[in-house]
Amino acid sequence: SPLQNELVMNAVDLEAESWSLAVEPLFCKMQEKRIIKRQDVIYEFMQTELHHVQTLTIMAEVFRRGMREEVGLDADIIDELLLLHRDFLSAMRERRQSCIQPNSSKNYLIHRVGDIFLQQ
C-alpha cells in the first residue's frame, strides 16, 4: 500500500542511529558541537515519530476488528491519530528535504522546526 511504501522510505532515511552518523563524516566535522547536538535531537524526534506512526499503522490494520467488536472502541480514532502523525512526519521530512546541502544527497541542516510544532 502507499502508506507502507511511505513508511519504508522514511525508515531508510532514518535508519542511522543519529544525524551525526547519517550525514557524511566530513560535513559533520565542519559543524559546531551545539549544531550537531541540535541536529541529533531533531533526528531522534523524527525517528520517534516514525516509530509512533508504525505502531499506529499496526494497530489500525491488525487490531481494528478486535477493537471494534471486543472493546467497543471506534477504530476511526486510530485512523485520525494515524493521519495526524503521518502529516506531522511528512512535514518534518519535507523540511529535511528543503534543507539538503548543495552537491549532496545526505547532508542537511534543519534550522527551524518551531513552525511545524506549532502547526501540529
Beta strands, then each sheet from edge to edge (+ up, - down):
end
